[in-house]
Amino acid sequence: MMIPLSMVMSKLPKLQNLSASDHSSVVSLNLFVALLCACIVIGHLLEENRWVNESITALLIGVSTGVVILLISGGKSSHLLVFSEDLFFIYLLPPIIFNAGFQVKKKQFFVNFITIVMFGAIGTLVSCSIIAFGATQIFKKLDIGSLDIGDYLAIGAIFAATDSVCTLQVLNQDETPLLYSLVFGEGVVNDATSVVLFNAIQSFDLTHIDPRIALQFMGNFLYLFFSSTMLGVITGLLSAFIIKKLYFARHSTDREVALMMLMAYLSYILAELFYLSGILTVFFCGIVMSHYTWHNVTESSRVTTKHAFATLSFVCEIFIFLYVGMDALDIEKWRFVSDSPGTSVAVSSILLSLVMLARAAFVFPLSFLSNLSKKNDREKISLQQQVIIWWAGLMRGAFTRSGHTQLRANAIMITSTISVVLVSTVVFGLMTKPLIRLLLPHKQMTSTTSIVSDPPSPKSIIVPLLGQDSEAELSGHEVRRPASIRDLLTTPTHTVHRYWRKFDNAFMRPVFGGRGFVPFVPGSPTERHNTQFQ
């Protein structure tokens, strides 16, 4: 079908105007992608000494870029792109949290599950309470503006969120498996708990709190926590059942890879649809999919999904830290506190001190309680390891982010949040490696009993978790049956894990697949290899 030339010529002025209006957006997008590439390249060059990871690199590059943009724009803006809340929660955060669940070493995670939940869930609640109470008592004396009890609780939930990337980059899970598992496990459970807690706070009017409202609040928190977890588990099991029964690999491995990715994202969207916690849902969906769905696909699809999820998570994290660096110089936020910079500095210092105090208030007592149930000294958390766990949670991460406001009190809190994120990530991050080397000398680290795992790759701090649990880990070491109530109480995780393995093998795997269900593609080397022995 031919289009008349006169019609095309009449549309050209409109097309030219549209192109001119979108050209600046295209330029900004090109520069931002180039900066992402620069973060990866510079992070790779700095990888040998491992003092500066990609997060710190992205922050510093973001701040430097913000300075340049401020100078070019005459102090009007420091941004290349407009960062919306939907972009963060709908597109950037789900891949990061899903990958954390998908790549976790399930054996280590569930063996230390009780301790991890104590740190990640109970510890987050304790930390939120201490930060909120301290802010309530101190900020009223600083006269920063009108903040109600809901605002203070929201501050506690936000600053209770941690980011242990710098510590995980220095630790080696083969040399310190217990410490690595606790730091990583606490980080992912802490993120989910913080988001659930923040959403619960936002959904309640806490200006007139009483025992009834407090009980409703705790009930809503528990409802969100367990409902979101169950939705993630159900979605993961559904994906495993569909791929196992329909056997997509007979026609195309692309379909099973696409289905895994879409089902993972569907779990997050369903949680948002039902007003649940998408973060918690997608995390447990990742755990279930790595346990069942991942083993139901072909070998090529396993490699593809494993590295695709890790890559998406890595790029999203760099994107967030790069933008936070540029956002730190947003002139609109600092204009509201320009008349009282001392107040902003004081608020930032108080918040950082409260974070350190809140971490210490639960890490050391909960570690003591955890050690009471361990008979083997090598399973106990030493004082040096407790200090490292405390330090790992001092850095603020993706959830502790800023926003926009026209109120002075909120502006002070936003600029103080930016300051805490920058100081904790850069300063504490640079001090992480020498601190760990001081507390855990090389001889002490290598003497720790390690669990067999795939050799770590230097490409990413997440890659040591890419390798799935080996068969030897799951069935090669039979756990002794508890002979008494005392044995059951002193080794609860081992006992629970043993009975879970029996239930999984008897009921779950026959229906949902998992390890042992090996798909055969017609004409594949796997099928030819098996037919030779028939």
C-alpha positions in Angstrom: 0.0 0.0 0.0 1.5 3.3 -1.1 1.3 6.4 1.2 0.8 9.8 -0.6 3.8 12.0 -0.5 1.7 15.0 0.4 0.5 13.3 3.6 4.1 12.5 4.6 5.2 16.1 4.0 2.3 17.5 6.0 3.3 15.4 9.0 7.0 16.4 8.9 6.7 19.7 11.0 4.9 17.7 13.8 7.6 15.0 13.7 10.3 17.6 13.9 8.7 19.2 16.9 8.3 15.8 18.6 11.9 15.0 17.8 13.1 18.3 19.3 11.2 17.8 22.5 12.4 14.3 23.0 16.1 14.9 22.1 17.1 16.1 25.5 15.6 12.9 27.1 17.6 10.8 24.6 20.8 12.7 25.5 20.1 12.2 29.2 19.4 8.5 28.8 22.6 8.1 26.8 24.7 9.8 29.4 23.1 7.8 32.2 23.8 4.5 30.5 27.4 5.6 29.8 27.8 6.4 33.5 26.5 2.9 34.3 29.1 1.4 32.1 31.7 3.6 33.7 30.7 2.3 37.2 31.1 -1.3 36.0 34.5 -0.7 34.4 35.9 1.4 37.2 34.6 -1.1 39.8 36.4 -3.9 37.9 39.6 -2.0 37.8 39.4 -1.4 41.6 38.4 -5.0 42.3 41.9 -6.2 43.2 42.3 -4.3 46.4 38.5 -4.6 47.1 38.5 -1.4 49.2 36.0 0.2 46.9 33.1 -1.8 45.5 30.6 -0.9 42.8 28.2 0.7 45.2 30.7 3.2 46.5 32.0 3.7 43.0 28.5 4.5 41.7 27.8 6.9 44.6 31.0 8.8 44.0 30.5 8.9 40.2 26.9 10.1 40.9 28.0 12.9 43.2 30.7 14.0 40.7 28.2 14.0 37.9 25.8 16.0 40.0 28.4 18.6 40.6 29.1 18.9 36.8 25.3 19.2 36.0 24.9 21.8 38.7 27.7 23.9 37.2 26.3 23.5 33.6 22.7 24.3 34.6 23.7 27.2 36.8 22.6 25.6 40.0 19.2 24.6 38.8 19.4 20.8 38.7 21.7 17.9 39.4 19.7 15.2 37.7 19.9 13.5 34.3 16.6 11.6 34.8 13.5 12.0 36.9 13.4 9.3 39.5 9.8 8.3 40.4 8.6 6.1 43.2 7.0 3.7 40.7 10.4 3.3 38.9 12.0 2.2 42.2 9.3 -0.1 43.6 7.9 -1.6 40.4 11.0 -2.0 38.2 14.3 -1.7 40.2 13.6 -3.3 43.5 11.9 -6.6 42.4 14.9 -8.0 40.5 17.3 -7.3 43.4 15.1 -9.0 46.0 14.2 -11.9 43.8 17.8 -12.6 42.9 18.6 -12.6 46.7 16.1 -15.4 47.2 16.9 -17.3 43.9 20.7 -17.4 44.5 20.7 -18.1 48.2 22.5 -21.2 49.4 19.4 -22.9 50.9 21.4 -25.5 52.9 23.3 -22.8 54.9 20.3 -20.4 55.0 17.9 -22.9 56.5 20.4 -24.6 58.9 20.9 -21.1 60.4 17.3 -20.1 59.8 16.4 -19.5 63.4 19.4 -17.2 64.0 18.8 -15.4 60.7 15.1 -14.8 61.5 16.2 -13.5 65.0 18.6 -11.0 63.4 16.5 -10.1 60.4 13.0 -10.0 61.8 13.2 -9.6 65.6 16.3 -7.5 65.3 14.7 -5.2 62.8 11.7 -4.6 65.1 14.1 -3.8 68.0 16.1 -1.5 65.9 13.0 0.3 64.6 11.7 0.8 68.1 15.0 2.2 69.5 15.5 4.5 66.5 11.9 5.8 66.7 12.0 6.3 70.5 15.4 8.0 70.4 14.2 10.3 67.5 11.0 11.1 69.4 12.9 12.2 72.5 15.7 14.1 70.8 14.2 15.7 67.7 11.5 17.5 69.8 14.3 19.4 71.5 15.8 20.5 68.2 12.6 22.2 67.0 12.9 20.7 63.4 9.1 21.0 62.8 5.9 19.0 63.4 6.3 15.3 63.2 3.7 12.9 64.7 4.2 9.4 66.1 3.6 7.8 62.7 6.4 9.9 61.2 8.8 8.8 64.0 7.9 5.1 63.5 8.4 5.5 59.7 11.9 7.0 60.4 12.6 3.9 62.6 11.5 1.5 59.8 13.5 3.3 57.2 16.7 3.5 59.1 16.3 -0.1 60.3 16.9 -1.3 56.7 20.5 -2.3 56.1 22.9 -3.0 53.2 25.6 -5.5 53.8 27.2 -5.4 50.3 30.6 -4.1 51.4 30.9 -6.8 54.1 29.8 -9.6 51.8 32.4 -8.5 49.2 35.2 -9.0 51.7 34.0 -12.2 53.3 34.4 -15.6 51.7 31.7 -18.1 52.3 34.1 -21.1 52.0 36.4 -19.7 54.7 33.7 -18.3 57.0 30.4 -20.1 56.0 28.6 -19.4 59.3 29.4 -15.7 59.3 28.7 -15.3 55.5 25.3 -17.0 55.9 24.3 -14.9 58.9 25.3 -11.6 57.2 23.6 -12.4 53.9 20.5 -14.0 55.5 20.0 -11.1 57.9 20.3 -8.7 55.0 17.6 -10.2 52.8 15.2 -10.9 55.8 15.8 -7.3 57.1 14.9 -5.8 53.7 11.6 -7.7 53.6 10.8 -7.0 57.2 11.6 -3.3 56.9 9.3 -2.9 53.8 6.4 -4.8 55.5 6.8 -2.8 58.7 6.9 0.5 56.7 3.7 -0.5 54.8 2.0 -1.4 58.0 2.9 1.9 59.6 1.6 3.8 56.5 -1.7 2.0 56.6 -2.6 3.0 60.2 -3.5 6.3 61.8 -1.1 6.3 64.7 -1.7 9.8 66.0 -4.0 8.5 68.7 -2.5 5.1 69.6 -4.0 2.9 72.3 -3.8 -0.9 73.1 -6.5 -1.8 70.6 -4.7 0.1 67.7 -1.4 -1.4 68.8 -2.9 -5.0 68.6 -4.4 -4.2 65.2 -1.0 -2.9 64.1 0.8 -6.1 65.1 -2.0 -8.2 63.6 -1.7 -6.3 60.3 2.1 -6.7 60.4 1.8 -10.5 60.9 -0.9 -10.8 58.3 1.2 -9.0 55.7 4.3 -11.1 56.6 2.7 -14.5 56.4 0.2 -13.8 53.6 3.0 -12.3 51.4 5.2 -15.4 52.2 2.4 -17.8 51.2 1.7 -16.0 48.0 5.3 -16.2 47.0 5.5 -19.9 47.8 2.3 -20.6 45.9 3.4 -18.7 42.8 6.8 -20.5 42.8 5.1 -23.9 43.2 2.7 -23.1 40.3 5.6 -22.2 38.0 7.3 -25.5 38.9 4.2 -27.5 38.3 3.5 -25.8 34.9 7.0 -26.3 33.6 7.2 -29.9 34.9 3.8 -30.9 33.3 3.9 -29.0 30.1 7.6 -29.7 29.4 8.4 -26.6 27.3 11.9 -27.8 26.5 10.5 -30.2 23.9 9.9 -27.2 21.6 11.9 -24.2 22.9 14.1 -23.4 25.9 13.2 -19.8 25.3 9.7 -20.4 26.5 10.6 -21.9 29.8 13.1 -19.1 30.5 10.5 -16.5 29.6 7.9 -18.2 31.8 10.3 -18.3 34.8 11.0 -14.6 34.5 7.3 -13.6 34.0 6.1 -15.8 36.8 8.7 -14.3 39.1 7.5 -10.8 38.2 3.9 -11.9 38.4 4.4 -12.8 42.1 5.4 -9.2 42.9 2.5 -7.7 40.9 0.0 -10.0 42.5 1.2 -8.9 45.9 0.8 -5.3 45.0 -2.7 -6.1 43.6 -3.8 -7.6 46.9 -2.1 -4.9 49.0 0.6 -7.3 50.4 4.3 -6.9 50.5 5.7 -7.5 47.1 9.3 -7.6 48.4 8.6 -10.5 50.8 6.5 -12.3 48.1 9.1 -12.2 45.4 11.9 -13.2 47.8 10.2 -16.4 48.8 9.1 -17.0 45.2 12.8 -16.9 44.3 13.7 -19.5 47.0 10.9 -21.9 45.8 11.7 -21.4 42.2 15.4 -22.2 42.8 14.4 -25.3 44.7 11.9 -26.7 42.3 11.4 -24.8 39.0 15.1 -24.3 38.3 15.7 -28.1 38.3 12.8 -28.7 36.0 14.3 -26.9 33.0 17.1 -27.9 30.7 20.8 -27.3 31.5 21.0 -24.3 29.1 18.0 -22.7 30.7 19.5 -23.1 34.1 22.7 -21.3 33.1 20.7 -18.6 31.3 18.3 -17.9 34.2 21.0 -18.0 36.8 23.1 -15.4 35.2 20.2 -13.3 33.8 18.7 -12.8 37.3 22.1 -12.0 38.8 22.9 -9.5 36.0 19.5 -7.7 36.3 20.0 -7.4 40.1 23.5 -6.1 39.6 22.5 -3.4 37.1 19.5 -2.3 39.2 21.7 -1.9 42.3 24.2 0.2 40.3 21.4 2.3 38.9 20.0 3.1 42.3 23.3 4.1 43.9 24.3 6.2 40.9 21.0 8.1 41.1 21.3 8.5 44.9 24.7 10.1 44.3 23.3 12.7 41.9 20.2 13.1 44.1 22.4 14.1 47.0 23.0 17.4 45.4 19.4 18.2 44.5 19.3 22.0 45.1 15.5 21.9 45.9 16.0 19.7 48.9 18.9 21.7 50.4 17.2 25.1 49.8 14.7 24.4 52.6 17.5 23.8 55.2 20.0 26.4 53.9 19.0 28.7 56.8 19.9 26.0 59.4 22.7 23.8 58.2 23.7 23.0 61.8 20.3 21.4 62.4 20.6 19.1 59.4 24.1 18.1 60.5 22.9 17.5 64.1 19.9 15.4 62.9 22.3 13.3 60.6 24.7 12.7 63.5 21.9 11.7 65.9 20.4 9.3 63.3 23.8 7.7 62.7 24.4 7.3 66.4 20.9 5.8 66.9 21.6 3.3 64.1 24.8 2.2 65.8 23.1 1.9 69.2 20.1 0.0 67.8 22.4 -2.5 66.0 24.3 -3.2 69.2 21.1 -3.5 71.2 20.0 -6.6 69.4 23.1 -8.2 67.7 25.0 -9.0 70.9 22.0 -10.2 73.1 20.6 -12.3 70.2 24.0 -13.8 69.5 24.2 -14.7 73.2 20.8 -16.4 73.0 21.8 -18.2 69.8 25.0 -19.5 71.3 23.0 -21.0 74.2 21.5 -23.6 71.9 24.8 -24.6 70.2 26.9 -27.4 71.7 29.6 -27.2 69.1 32.0 -24.3 69.6 32.5 -24.0 65.9 28.8 -23.3 65.4 28.8 -20.5 68.0 29.1 -16.9 67.0 32.3 -15.6 68.4 32.7 -12.0 69.7 34.8 -11.0 66.6 32.0 -12.4 64.4 29.4 -10.5 66.4 31.3 -7.2 65.9 31.4 -7.9 62.1 27.7 -8.6 62.0 27.1 -5.4 63.9 29.3 -3.5 61.5 27.7 -5.0 58.4 24.4 -3.5 59.3 25.6 0.0 59.8 25.5 0.8 56.0 22.2 2.1 54.7 21.1 0.8 51.3 18.5 1.0 48.6 15.4 1.2 50.8 16.8 4.1 52.7 16.2 6.6 50.0 15.0 10.2 49.6 12.0 12.0 48.1 10.6 15.4 47.5 8.8 17.7 49.9 7.7 21.3 50.4 7.8 21.1 54.3 10.8 22.2 56.3 10.6 19.2 58.7 10.4 16.7 55.9 13.2 18.5 54.0 15.5 18.2 57.0 14.7 14.5 57.3 15.3 13.9 53.6 18.7 15.8 53.5 19.7 14.0 56.7 18.8 10.6 55.1 21.0 11.5 52.2 23.9 12.4 54.5 23.5 9.2 56.4 23.4 7.1 53.2 26.6 8.8 51.8 28.6 8.7 55.1 27.6 5.1 56.1 28.2 3.7 52.6 31.4 5.5 51.7 33.2 5.9 55.1 32.0 2.6 56.7 32.4 0.8 53.4 36.1 1.8 53.1 36.8 0.7 56.6 35.1 -2.7 56.2 38.1 -4.6 54.8 40.7 -3.5 57.4 38.3 -4.1 60.2 37.6 -7.7 59.0 41.3 -8.3 58.5 42.0 -7.1 62.1 39.2 -9.2 63.7 39.6 -12.3 61.5 43.2 -13.0 60.6 43.8 -15.2 57.6 44.7 -18.2 59.8 41.5 -17.9 61.8 39.4 -17.6 58.6 40.9 -20.6 56.9 40.6 -22.8 59.9 36.8 -22.6 59.9 35.0 -25.7 58.7 33.7 -25.0 55.2 30.9 -26.5 53.2 31.7 -27.7 49.7 30.5 -25.2 47.1 31.3 -24.0 43.7 34.4 -21.8 43.5 33.6 -18.2 43.7 34.0 -15.9 40.7 35.6 -12.5 41.1 33.0 -10.9 38.9 30.4 -10.3 41.5 29.8 -10.6 45.2 26.6 -12.5 44.4 28.3 -15.1 42.3 29.4 -17.3 45.3 25.7 -17.9 45.8 25.0 -18.9 42.2 26.0 -22.5 42.6 23.0 -24.5 43.8 23.4 -26.8 46.8 25.3 -30.0 45.9 23.8 -33.4 46.3 26.4 -34.1 48.9 25.1 -31.2 51.0 21.6 -32.4 50.9 21.9 -36.2 51.2 25.6 -37.0 51.8 25.6 -36.1 55.5 22.8 -37.8 57.3 21.8 -35.9 60.5 21.7 -38.0 63.6 18.2 -38.7 64.9 17.7 -36.9 68.2 17.8 -39.3 71.1 16.2 -37.1 73.7 14.3 -33.8 74.2 17.6 -32.2 75.1 19.0 -33.1 71.7 15.9 -31.8 70.0 16.2 -28.4 71.7 19.9 -28.1 71.2 19.9 -28.9 67.5 16.4 -27.8 66.3 17.5 -26.6 62.9 19.2 -29.9 62.0 16.1 -31.8 63.2 13.7 -29.6 61.3 15.8 -29.8 58.2 15.9 -33.6 58.4 12.1 -34.0 58.6 11.7 -31.4 55.9 13.9 -33.4 53.6 11.8 -36.5 54.2 8.6 -34.6 53.5 10.0 -33.0 50.4 11.2 -36.2 48.9 7.9 -38.1 49.7 5.3 -35.5 48.8 6.6 -32.3 47.2 9.1 -33.5 44.5 6.9 -36.1 42.9 4.3 -33.3 42.2 6.5 -30.2 41.6 9.8 -31.7 40.4 13.1 -30.4 41.6 16.4 -32.1 41.9 16.2 -35.5 40.2 13.7 -34.4 37.6 16.0 -34.1 34.5 14.3 -32.9 31.3 15.3 -34.7 28.1 15.3 -32.8 24.9 14.8 -35.0 21.9 18.1 -35.6 20.2 20.0 -33.9 23.0 23.4 -35.3 24.3 21.6 -36.2 27.6 19.0 -38.3 25.8 21.6 -40.0 23.6 23.8 -40.7 26.6 20.9 -42.4 28.4 19.7 -44.4 25.4 23.2 -46.0 25.1 22.6 -47.8 28.5 19.1 -49.0 27.8 
